[in-house]
Amino acid sequence: VVLPAIDRELFQFATVQVHLDTSRLQSLGFRVRYKSLAEGYPPVLRWFQEQGWMPVYDAEARRWAGRTGIRFEETMAGTWRRPDRGTALPFRFTVEARAGSVRRLRRDGRLALRGVMAADGLASEQPCEGSLTIGLRPPRGILSGLDLALRPFAELHYELAFAGDDGRAYRFEGKKEVRALRVFETMTTLPGRITLAETGEEVGLATARFDLRRDLLRFARSVELTRREREIVGLICIGATNQEIADKLFISTNTVKTHIYKIYKKIHVPNRMQAALWGAKNL
């Protein structure tokens, strides 16, 4: 059982010694279990939280976030060519990436992909699905700075299955090797190969790129708010102040301000009024 953490403001309140006259209750047969509010509040609160009747507090934000899924959209476009032909043909895919929870993503680094694949001469706007696996490679040894500069510090493996226009099953497999000295180039370039799913025979090589100028804003807007952030936007929409939001969600006002700052960044608005307008349109 994970014991609930208590908000700092609540902790200060609960540690104040409040003495109550319980003589009338005792005369009715009630038994005094706790000598003070400071002693009794934490276990009573914990019992309510275990029953699911009260939410956890801001120091438990990691547990709330762990239950929150992740979603974003990504478009990669470039060219592909068959081994026996030199002509480069257009190649493109647009996928929605989803992870069931932050906790699961941290554990296995895997997001499910689903979208549309287009490779001229092979597949025209065919549904595709697969996975994106993110692997981090921390620097090793004394020369960790040099190691970080020379070796990839992250690898992103893409696997997508799709049907060709000829009815056969194909796979695209690609890997980004993100390097510190060439972050933007290596993060936005995806080399890979297309194979027959049944035999593994190579059909062609492909190189796709993420267009920062064209697709970065759409990518950023596709990232969803967390459940707690959506709750806060909903309260902003009805005119709640930071203190009222804190009281409603049982978190501190500083935590509310941190959430609102992140919300502004995610939905690209400068102030509370614009956030309320966004919420009225999108929630």
C-alpha positions in Angstrom: 0.0 0.0 0.0 1.4 3.4 -1.0 0.8 5.9 1.8 -0.7 9.2 0.5 1.5 12.3 0.5 -0.1 15.3 2.1 -0.1 18.8 0.6 2.2 21.2 2.5 -0.6 23.6 3.4 -2.7 20.7 4.7 0.3 19.4 6.6 0.7 22.7 8.4 -3.0 22.7 9.3 -3.0 19.0 10.4 0.0 19.5 12.7 -1.8 22.3 14.7 -3.0 20.8 18.0 -6.8 21.2 18.1 -8.6 19.9 21.2 -12.2 18.9 21.1 -14.6 18.2 24.0 -15.8 14.6 23.3 -17.5 14.0 26.6 -21.0 14.0 25.2 -20.0 11.6 22.4 -18.4 9.3 25.0 -21.6 9.3 27.1 -23.4 8.0 24.0 -21.0 5.1 23.8 -18.5 6.4 21.3 -14.8 5.6 21.9 -12.1 8.2 21.4 -9.5 6.7 19.0 -7.3 9.7 18.4 -6.2 12.3 20.9 -5.9 15.2 18.4 -6.6 16.2 14.9 -2.9 16.0 14.0 -2.9 12.4 15.1 -6.2 11.4 13.6 -6.4 13.2 10.3 -3.7 11.3 8.3 -5.1 7.8 8.9 -8.7 9.0 8.3 -7.7 10.7 5.1 -5.8 7.6 4.0 -8.9 5.5 4.6 -11.0 7.8 2.4 -8.3 7.7 -0.3 -8.2 3.9 -0.2 -11.9 3.8 -0.8 -11.5 6.1 -3.8 -13.7 8.8 -2.2 -11.0 11.4 -2.1 -8.1 12.1 -4.6 -4.5 11.9 -3.8 -2.5 15.1 -3.2 0.1 17.0 -5.3 3.1 15.0 -4.1 1.4 12.0 -5.6 1.3 13.6 -9.0 3.6 10.9 -10.4 0.8 8.3 -9.7 -1.8 10.4 -11.5 0.6 10.9 -14.4 1.5 7.3 -14.5 -2.2 6.5 -15.4 -2.3 9.1 -18.1 -1.8 8.0 -21.7 0.4 9.8 -24.3 -0.7 10.6 -27.9 0.9 12.5 -30.8 0.9 12.5 -34.6 3.9 12.4 -36.8 4.4 12.6 -40.6 7.6 11.4 -42.3 8.2 11.9 -46.0 11.0 11.2 -48.4 11.9 8.7 -51.1 12.3 5.0 -51.6 13.9 2.9 -54.4 14.0 -0.8 -55.4 17.4 -2.6 -55.4 17.2 -3.3 -59.1 16.1 0.2 -60.1 17.8 3.6 -59.6 14.7 5.7 -59.7 13.7 7.4 -56.4 10.0 7.3 -55.8 7.9 9.3 -53.2 7.5 7.7 -49.8 5.4 9.0 -46.9 3.6 7.9 -43.8 1.5 9.6 -41.2 0.9 7.8 -37.9 -0.7 8.4 -34.6 1.5 7.2 -31.7 -0.1 6.1 -28.4 1.1 4.7 -25.1 -1.4 3.4 -22.6 0.4 5.1 -19.6 3.5 7.1 -18.8 4.6 4.3 -16.4 4.4 1.7 -19.2 6.3 3.9 -21.6 9.1 4.4 -19.0 9.2 0.7 -18.5 9.3 -0.6 -22.1 9.8 2.5 -24.2 7.1 1.4 -26.6 4.3 3.3 -28.4 1.7 1.8 -30.7 1.5 3.3 -34.2 -1.4 3.4 -36.5 -1.9 5.5 -39.7 -1.5 5.6 -43.5 1.5 4.5 -45.6 2.1 5.7 -49.2 5.0 4.4 -51.4 4.6 5.1 -55.1 4.6 1.9 -57.1 4.0 -0.2 -54.0 1.2 1.1 -51.8 -1.1 4.0 -52.3 -2.5 5.4 -49.0 -2.7 2.0 -47.3 -3.5 1.6 -43.6 -0.5 0.7 -41.5 0.2 -0.2 -37.9 3.1 -1.2 -35.8 5.3 0.3 -33.0 7.8 2.9 -32.1 10.4 1.7 -29.5 12.6 4.3 -27.8 15.9 3.2 -26.3 18.2 5.5 -24.3 21.9 4.8 -24.2 23.6 6.6 -21.2 27.3 7.5 -21.6 29.8 5.0 -20.3 33.1 5.3 -18.4 35.4 8.2 -17.5 35.3 9.7 -21.0 31.5 10.0 -20.9 31.5 13.4 -22.6 33.5 12.0 -25.6 31.4 8.9 -25.6 28.2 11.0 -25.7 29.5 13.0 -28.6 30.6 10.0 -30.7 27.9 7.4 -30.0 24.1 7.8 -30.3 22.5 8.6 -27.0 19.0 7.5 -28.2 17.7 5.0 -30.7 14.1 5.2 -32.1 13.0 2.0 -33.8 10.0 2.2 -36.2 8.2 -1.0 -37.4 5.1 -0.7 -39.6 3.1 -3.4 -41.3 1.0 -2.6 -44.4 -0.6 -4.2 -47.4 0.7 -3.4 -50.9 -1.5 -2.5 -53.9 -0.8 -6.1 -55.1 -2.4 -7.5 -51.9 0.8 -8.8 -50.4 1.9 -8.0 -46.8 4.9 -5.7 -46.4 6.9 -4.3 -43.5 8.9 -1.1 -43.1 11.6 -1.0 -40.5 13.7 2.1 -39.7 15.9 3.4 -37.0 16.9 6.9 -35.9 20.2 7.1 -34.1 20.1 10.4 -32.3 23.6 12.0 -31.8 24.5 14.9 -29.6 26.6 16.7 -32.3 23.8 16.4 -34.9 20.6 16.3 -32.9 18.3 18.0 -35.4 19.6 16.1 -38.4 19.6 12.7 -36.7 16.3 13.2 -34.9 14.4 14.2 -38.1 15.9 11.6 -40.5 14.7 8.0 -40.7 16.6 5.6 -42.9 15.0 2.1 -43.3 14.1 -0.7 -45.5 10.9 -2.3 -46.9 10.6 -6.1 -46.9 8.1 -8.8 -47.7 6.5 -9.7 -44.4 6.3 -13.5 -45.3 9.9 -14.0 -46.4 11.8 -11.0 -45.2 13.1 -10.4 -48.7 14.2 -6.8 -49.2 12.0 -4.9 -51.6 13.6 -1.5 -51.3 15.4 1.1 -49.2 13.7 4.3 -47.9 14.7 7.5 -46.3 12.1 9.7 -44.7 12.4 13.1 -43.0 10.3 15.1 -40.5 9.8 18.6 -42.0 10.3 21.0 -39.1 8.9 24.0 -40.9 5.8 22.3 -42.2 4.9 19.8 -39.5 6.4 20.9 -36.2 3.4 23.0 -35.2 0.9 20.3 -36.1 3.0 17.8 -34.2 3.1 20.0 -31.1 -0.7 20.5 -31.2 -1.3 16.8 -31.5 0.2 16.1 -28.0 -2.7 15.6 -25.6 -3.1 17.2 -22.3 -3.0 14.9 -19.3 -6.1 14.1 -17.4 -5.3 16.5 -14.6 -4.5 19.3 -17.1 -7.9 18.8 -18.8 -9.6 19.1 -15.4 -7.8 22.4 -14.8 -8.7 23.7 -18.2 -12.3 22.8 -17.5 -12.3 24.7 -14.3 -10.7 27.7 -16.0 -13.5 27.6 -18.5 -16.0 28.2 -15.7 -14.0 31.1 -14.3 -12.3 29.3 -11.3 -9.4 31.1 -9.7 -6.1 29.4 -8.9 -7.2 29.1 -5.2 -10.6 27.7 -6.2 -8.9 25.1 -8.5 -6.5 24.2 -5.7 -9.4 23.7 -3.3 -11.4 21.6 -5.8 -8.5 19.3 -6.7 -6.9 19.2 -3.3 -3.5 20.5 -4.5 -1.5 23.6 -3.7 -1.8 26.8 -5.6 1.9 26.5 -6.6 1.0 23.1 -8.2 -1.9 24.8 -10.0 0.4 27.5 -11.4 2.9 24.8 -12.6 0.1 22.9 -14.4 -1.3 26.1 -16.0 2.2 27.0 -17.3 2.5 23.6 -18.9 -1.0 23.9 -20.4 -0.2 27.3 -22.0 2.9 25.7 -23.6 1.0 22.7 -24.9 -2.0 24.5 -26.4 0.0 27.6 -27.5 -2.0 30.3 -25.7 -0.6 33.3 -23.8 -3.2 33.8 -21.1 -6.2 32.5 -19.2 -8.8 33.9 -21.5 -7.3 32.2 -24.5 -7.0 28.9 -22.5 -10.8 29.2 -21.7 -11.6 29.8 -25.3 -9.5 26.8 -26.3 -11.2 24.7 -23.7 -14.7 25.7 -24.8 -13.8 24.6 -28.3 -11.8 21.4 -27.6 -13.0 19.8 -24.4 
